[in-house]
Amino acid sequence: MIYDKDKELLKRYRHLIAALIAYSIGYFTPLAALQAIKDYKNNKPNFCEWFLDIAWKRGTNIDEDFLTINRNIIRAAIKYRHNCSFRLALDVVDKNIAGYESLGASWF
């Protein structure tokens, strides 16, 4: 179930959420991407599977690097959030705003 407050935030961050879904190649659902944005705003690491995979591949200290990975990905998504190639991901976000929650891989 998608709560009204989450729907408002999905609308507010629509393009950023779509960018995160597209960059993650479906790891993020709209609500999971929204949680990553909330964690970013609260300066907390987000321990999603995608960020964990990036940290492991880098061979870095996961505890120290998670916040850095989270920040870098969110900043890249902010920078490129209006890219027209995110049309499919925008459709997924719009469906979630309409109340149809995505469960699992969100756009492929």
trRosetta pair geometry for C-beta under 8 A, 3 or more apart (Angstrom, degrees):
i j d omega theta_ij theta_ji phi_ij phi_ji
1 101 6.9 -100 -76 -33 9 145
2 6 5.3 -123 -169 86 80 126
2 7 5.8 96 141 -61 113 90
2 10 7.7 -8 -169 -19 133 146
2 31 7.0 -140 -109 -75 95 122
2 96 6.1 147 -90 -178 158 80
2 99 5.9 -159 49 -130 118 49
2 101 5.2 174 -41 -77 102 101
3 6 4.7 93 60 8 80 103
3 7 7.1 -140 99 -7 42 86
4 7 5.4 -51 -148 33 35 115
4 8 6.6 39 152 -21 65 100
5 8 5.7 -50 -154 31 33 114
5 9 6.6 28 150 -13 64 105
6 9 5.6 -56 -148 41 36 109
6 10 6.1 42 151 -25 68 103
6 31 6.5 5 -170 -116 137 96
6 34 6.5 95 -153 128 91 167
7 10 5.5 -48 -145 33 32 115
7 11 6.6 35 153 -18 63 101
7 96 7.8 -166 -110 134 72 76
7 97 5.5 106 -153 -144 86 61
7 99 7.5 -11 -94 -74 130 65
8 11 5.8 -54 -155 34 31 111
8 12 6.4 31 149 -21 65 108
9 12 5.3 -50 -143 36 37 115
9 13 6.1 0 168 13 71 108
9 34 5.7 96 119 -151 121 125
9 37 8.0 171 170 84 116 133
9 38 8.0 8 -172 -66 154 104
10 13 6.8 -73 -136 57 22 82
10 14 6.5 61 155 -86 60 70
10 17 6.4 -26 -142 -3 68 167
10 30 5.8 38 -127 165 116 126
10 31 7.9 -43 -80 -81 115 60
10 34 6.3 -59 -81 -78 72 135
10 93 6.0 178 -178 -171 103 90
10 96 5.7 -137 -149 105 157 111
10 97 4.9 -161 107 -82 127 85
11 14 5.8 -8 -154 -51 29 109
11 97 5.8 95 -67 -126 82 131
13 16 4.5 -60 -174 53 88 115
13 17 5.2 95 119 -30 95 98
13 34 6.6 140 68 -112 137 80
13 37 5.7 58 -160 -165 166 175
14 17 6.1 -62 -148 36 20 108
14 18 6.5 19 156 -16 61 109
14 90 6.9 52 163 -137 99 84
14 93 5.3 133 -150 137 74 145
14 94 7.6 47 -147 -68 118 70
14 97 7.5 -9 -103 -54 107 138
15 18 5.6 -53 -146 37 33 113
15 19 6.3 37 153 -22 65 103
15 81 4.1 92 134 159 104 106
15 82 5.9 1 -168 -79 146 58
15 86 7.3 100 -153 92 70 149
15 90 7.3 -4 -103 -99 58 105
16 19 5.6 -51 -149 33 32 113
16 20 6.6 32 152 -17 63 103
16 33 7.8 170 122 156 76 117
16 37 6.5 88 124 -98 130 136
16 74 7.9 27 -173 -157 116 77
16 77 5.6 86 -158 136 73 110
16 78 6.1 4 -116 -92 110 61
16 81 4.8 -33 -83 -118 55 140
17 20 5.7 -53 -150 36 33 111
17 21 6.5 35 151 -19 65 103
17 28 7.8 -149 -167 137 72 133
17 30 5.3 46 168 -141 134 77
17 33 4.4 122 -144 108 77 134
17 34 6.1 -3 -104 -63 123 74
17 37 7.2 -67 -79 -28 80 138
17 89 7.8 -169 117 156 68 107
17 93 5.2 122 96 -108 121 130
18 21 5.7 -53 -149 35 33 112
18 22 6.3 30 154 -17 66 107
18 81 7.2 105 64 -159 91 79
18 86 4.4 102 142 161 113 126
18 89 3.9 128 -159 116 79 107
18 90 4.5 6 -110 -72 151 63
18 92 7.5 143 -112 55 81 94
18 93 5.2 -81 -67 -17 89 137
19 22 5.7 -57 -146 40 31 110
19 23 6.1 27 158 -16 67 109
19 77 3.9 143 112 -157 123 88
19 78 7.8 -176 75 -48 158 23
19 80 6.0 143 -140 92 132 81
19 81 4.4 -90 -31 -111 142 65
19 83 7.0 99 -106 31 100 105
19 86 5.8 -53 -81 -100 55 154
19 89 7.3 149 -50 106 20 152
20 23 5.9 -53 -138 40 29 108
20 24 6.0 19 164 -11 64 114
20 28 5.1 -17 132 54 100 167
20 33 4.0 144 89 -138 137 119
20 36 6.5 166 -155 69 153 140
20 37 7.6 -120 -35 -51 155 98
20 73 7.4 78 -122 148 89 106
20 74 7.6 -3 -88 -105 116 61
20 77 5.0 9 -65 -121 73 156
21 24 6.2 -67 -145 44 23 103
21 26 6.8 33 -174 -93 78 36
21 28 5.0 -118 -95 82 59 104
21 29 7.5 34 -107 -135 108 15
21 30 6.9 -22 -63 -75 129 60
21 33 5.9 -68 -53 -53 78 148
21 86 7.7 110 67 -154 96 102
21 89 4.1 161 82 -144 122 119
21 92 6.3 -165 176 71 168 139
21 93 7.3 -152 -5 -52 146 97
21 106 5.6 -81 -143 81 120 134
21 107 5.7 85 159 -8 124 136
22 25 7.6 22 177 -73 33 41
22 83 7.9 -137 90 77 161 121
22 85 7.0 122 -160 111 150 89
22 86 4.7 -98 -37 -114 150 89
22 88 7.7 120 -92 66 98 91
22 89 4.5 -95 -51 -30 91 152
22 107 7.6 -40 -81 68 59 155
23 73 6.8 163 122 -163 147 98
23 76 7.0 116 -114 106 157 117
23 77 6.0 -107 -3 -86 145 97
24 27 3.8 -101 165 41 116 100
24 28 4.5 97 48 0 156 96
24 33 7.7 -151 7 -87 142 103
24 50 5.0 -59 -140 -99 107 164
25 108 7.3 3 178 -24 70 142
26 105 4.1 26 164 -160 122 92
26 106 5.5 -176 -144 38 72 69
26 107 5.6 -143 -97 43 89 76
26 108 5.0 -74 -65 10 144 108
27 32 7.8 -115 130 112 69 145
27 48 6.7 109 147 152 118 122
27 49 6.0 -145 -157 74 118 101
27 50 4.0 109 124 -56 168 121
27 105 7.6 -24 -82 -114 23 76
28 32 4.7 -154 -147 90 70 109
28 33 4.1 75 171 -61 136 92
28 36 6.9 -63 -115 -1 130 138
28 48 7.2 6 -86 -171 84 160
28 50 7.1 -50 -42 -1 84 146
28 106 6.6 -42 103 10 52 138
29 32 4.7 89 45 9 75 105
29 33 7.0 -142 86 -6 35 88
29 92 8.0 -126 -153 159 62 126
29 96 7.8 133 164 -86 91 143
29 101 7.9 43 166 178 136 75
29 102 4.3 -173 -150 94 108 111
29 103 7.0 6 -101 -100 155 17
29 104 7.2 87 -68 60 121 19
29 105 8.0 -164 -71 -145 84 9
29 106 4.3 153 -111 -73 61 125
30 33 5.7 -57 -146 38 30 111
30 34 6.3 35 154 -23 65 105
30 92 6.3 -174 -45 129 109 95
30 93 5.0 138 -106 -111 129 67
30 96 4.2 -140 51 17 154 168
30 102 5.9 107 11 26 92 123
30 106 6.7 149 -21 -149 68 152
31 34 5.4 -47 -146 34 35 116
31 35 6.6 39 152 -21 63 100
31 96 7.0 -160 -40 -161 83 143
31 101 7.0 4 -22 -147 131 99
31 102 7.5 -175 7 54 93 87
32 35 5.6 -48 -151 32 34 113
32 36 6.7 38 148 -20 63 101
32 48 6.4 101 176 -113 114 132
33 36 5.5 -49 -152 33 36 114
33 37 6.6 38 149 -19 65 102
34 37 5.6 -53 -152 34 35 113
34 38 6.5 37 149 -20 66 103
35 38 5.5 -49 -147 35 36 114
35 39 6.3 37 153 -19 66 103
35 46 6.7 134 123 -133 87 124
36 39 5.7 -52 -148 37 31 112
36 40 6.4 38 150 -23 63 104
36 46 4.4 89 -120 -175 72 177
36 48 6.3 -36 -80 -19 114 137
36 70 6.7 -156 -164 -147 93 99
36 73 7.9 -48 168 96 137 121
36 74 6.8 -168 141 -79 102 107
37 40 5.5 -51 -149 33 32 116
37 41 6.4 32 153 -18 65 105
37 74 6.6 139 -106 -129 62 121
38 41 5.8 -56 -149 37 31 110
38 42 6.3 13 156 -4 66 112
39 42 5.9 -67 -143 49 30 101
39 44 4.4 -94 -157 77 83 95
39 45 6.8 -29 167 112 128 14
39 46 4.1 145 68 -66 159 97
39 70 6.5 -76 110 -168 116 148
40 43 7.6 28 180 -74 29 32
40 44 7.9 -85 -49 51 19 63
40 46 7.2 -35 -45 -22 74 122
40 70 5.9 -161 -87 151 86 106
40 71 6.6 138 -136 -97 97 55
40 74 4.5 84 -110 -70 157 172
43 67 7.4 26 -177 -149 63 124
44 67 7.5 -117 164 -106 19 100
45 51 7.7 173 -179 141 92 153
45 66 3.7 54 -156 117 139 114
45 67 4.4 -88 -77 -68 91 69
45 70 5.5 179 -140 -12 58 143
46 51 6.1 126 89 -3 82 157
46 66 7.4 -166 51 168 41 105
46 70 4.9 126 26 -114 92 129
47 51 6.7 -124 -137 74 27 123
47 52 6.4 48 -170 -59 70 106
47 66 6.4 -15 -89 -153 71 145
48 51 5.1 89 58 12 79 101
48 52 6.9 -144 97 -6 39 92
49 52 5.5 -59 -148 39 31 114
49 53 6.3 36 154 -24 66 105
50 53 5.7 -51 -150 32 30 114
50 54 6.7 31 152 -18 63 103
51 54 5.6 -51 -151 34 35 113
51 55 6.4 35 152 -19 66 105
51 66 6.1 74 149 -145 126 80
51 69 5.0 133 -153 115 94 130
51 70 6.0 8 -120 -71 146 75
51 73 7.2 -119 -94 5 94 150
52 55 5.7 -55 -149 37 32 111
52 56 6.3 30 155 -18 66 106
52 62 7.2 24 -134 -143 72 123
52 66 7.9 0 -83 -109 60 105
53 56 5.9 -55 -146 37 29 109
53 57 6.3 27 157 -17 64 108
54 57 5.9 -59 -148 38 28 109
54 58 6.4 23 155 -15 63 109
54 69 5.3 146 96 -148 132 136
54 73 7.9 -163 -19 -57 170 129
55 58 5.9 -62 -150 39 30 108
55 60 5.7 -95 -159 59 74 99
55 62 4.7 89 150 -115 143 78
55 65 5.1 145 -125 95 105 124
55 66 6.2 -24 -72 -80 146 68
55 69 5.9 -92 -64 -37 90 156
56 59 7.3 31 178 -72 36 41
56 62 7.4 11 -66 -85 65 114
58 65 6.9 -158 82 178 140 161
60 64 7.3 -109 154 73 104 96
60 65 4.2 74 117 -46 133 158
61 64 4.3 33 98 29 116 110
61 65 5.7 138 74 -15 62 101
62 65 6.0 -69 -128 47 23 101
62 66 6.1 41 173 -47 65 99
63 66 6.8 -40 -148 3 19 110
64 67 7.8 -69 175 29 35 98
64 68 7.5 17 139 -3 67 118
65 68 5.2 -63 -155 45 53 114
65 69 5.7 54 149 -25 84 104
66 69 5.7 -55 -145 36 31 110
66 70 6.2 33 156 -20 65 107
67 70 5.6 -52 -146 37 31 115
67 71 6.3 32 155 -19 65 106
68 71 5.8 -54 -146 37 29 111
68 72 6.2 27 158 -18 65 108
69 72 6.0 -57 -145 37 28 109
69 73 6.3 20 160 -13 64 110
70 73 6.3 -64 -149 39 24 104
70 74 6.3 18 159 -13 64 112
71 74 6.0 -62 -145 41 27 107
71 75 6.1 25 159 -19 65 111
72 75 5.8 -57 -145 38 27 111
72 76 6.4 27 156 -18 63 106
73 76 5.7 -53 -147 36 32 110
73 77 6.3 32 153 -18 64 106
74 77 5.6 -56 -148 38 32 112
74 78 6.4 37 151 -23 65 103
75 78 5.5 -48 -148 32 33 114
75 79 6.4 34 153 -21 63 105
76 79 5.6 -54 -150 34 33 114
76 80 6.4 -8 165 14 67 110
77 80 6.6 -76 -139 56 26 84
77 81 5.8 58 159 -75 66 90
78 81 5.9 -22 -142 -25 24 120
80 83 4.9 7 172 -29 89 121
81 86 7.7 -37 -165 11 45 165
83 86 5.6 94 81 -13 86 104
84 87 6.5 13 173 -46 64 99
86 89 4.6 -55 -172 49 82 116
86 90 5.7 93 125 -31 88 94
87 90 5.6 -53 -148 33 31 114
87 91 6.7 36 153 -22 63 101
88 91 5.6 -49 -155 29 35 115
88 92 6.9 36 148 -18 64 101
88 107 5.3 119 135 -180 104 120
89 92 5.5 -48 -154 31 39 114
89 93 6.6 40 149 -18 66 102
89 106 7.7 62 -130 110 76 114
89 107 5.3 -41 -94 -90 64 169
90 93 5.6 -52 -149 36 36 112
90 94 6.2 38 152 -21 67 106
91 94 5.6 -53 -147 36 31 114
91 95 6.5 33 153 -21 64 103
91 107 7.8 120 67 -131 93 108
92 95 5.8 -53 -151 33 32 111
92 96 6.7 30 151 -17 63 104
92 102 5.9 27 -174 -66 106 146
92 106 5.2 93 -175 157 151 102
92 107 4.7 -89 -42 -87 147 101
93 96 5.7 -57 -154 36 34 111
93 97 6.4 37 148 -22 67 103
94 97 5.5 -49 -148 33 35 115
94 98 6.5 33 151 -17 64 105
95 98 5.5 -56 -151 39 34 113
95 100 4.5 -53 165 65 93 118
95 102 7.3 90 90 -54 114 96
96 99 7.6 127 -174 -13 31 6
96 100 6.4 -94 -87 73 37 61
96 101 6.0 62 -128 -111 85 43
96 102 5.9 -56 -75 -7 112 95
102 106 4.3 49 162 -126 150 93
102 107 7.9 -18 -137 -52 151 67
105 108 6.1 -52 151 48 121 89
